[in-house]
Amino acid sequence: MYLNSRELETNVLSLSSKLPLYGKRILVTAPRNYALRLSEKIIQKGGLPILLPAIETCYLANYTELDTALSKIDTFDWIAFTSRNGITAFFHRMHDLGIPTSVLQNCQLSALGKDSESLLSFCNKIDLIPAESSPRGIVSELAKIPHISQQKVLIPAPEFVGIPEPNVIPNLVSDLQKLGMEVTRVPTYLTQCLDKNIYAVELNLIRQGMIDIIAFSSTAEIESFLRMVNSPSDYQDCLIACFGPYTAANAQKLGINVSIMSKDYSSFEGFADAIAEFFTLPSK
């Protein structure tokens, strides 16, 4: 049995209207390279993503510290990557300097959640994917390893411009040092806020109550977003969703009430699931 075009259109509309996020306008503040993946998951659940990348990531102007670390990369026991951006920037710099990935054979490499796919694509090697997809998860896994004390770990990290550095990387450095590890943190890429003037339309939608949910995937996005609005009254009609407990905790510290928090923060699919679940629970 075949459907004619009108029947097919009706069927598609009927199915779309039954999706959990049907008609919900969701502001995505993730940087562009992440926003695409999150938006795709939102669309699959019927939502309407509105893009407002609150931060952008870009290459460093000065690579002195990273180049120094790369020149002695074989002295590190571990390299702990905390983001896909860090992985990309790290390997691009290795390529620019003509350093082969074979020099990493004596290092143990760690990445979080879906970031492991990126790491494998660059060097076909990964030694640790923490059960908890967070810097704290890295610490928990390394703490289980005998004789971890005195081992050397390199942390490719972002350098922040225009916004305060969130506590994520400083806490990671501190926690690893408590394990007795020798920690070297190097700036690998820039994270900076964007000019709010390019988002006049999107910010007006928020003030007019046209946005249902604001989805934050990092603390840096929250810091930058708060510099774009005039006061909390601008977004008082929006539900706030956060990608995992650490971003949610920092949102609360910054005075934002969080309604939705993803328990699975290893991928954006888990984030979209949490937002959808909020609207499918009986009480909602």
Protein Blocks (a to p, Z undefined) as FASTA:
>chain_A
ZZdfklmmmmmmmmmmmpmkgoiacddfbdfklmmmmmmmmmmnopacddddfbdcdddf
blklmmmmmmmmmmpfbdcdfbfklmmmmmmmmmmnopafklmmmpccddehjlmmmmmm
mnopafbdcfbacfklmmmmmmmpghkgopacdddddddehiacdfklmmmmmmmmmnop
acddddfbdcddddfklmmmmmmmmmnopafbdcdfbfklmmmmmmmpmbfklmmmpccd
dedjklmmmmmmnopacfbdcfblcbfklmmmmmmmmmmgmkZZ
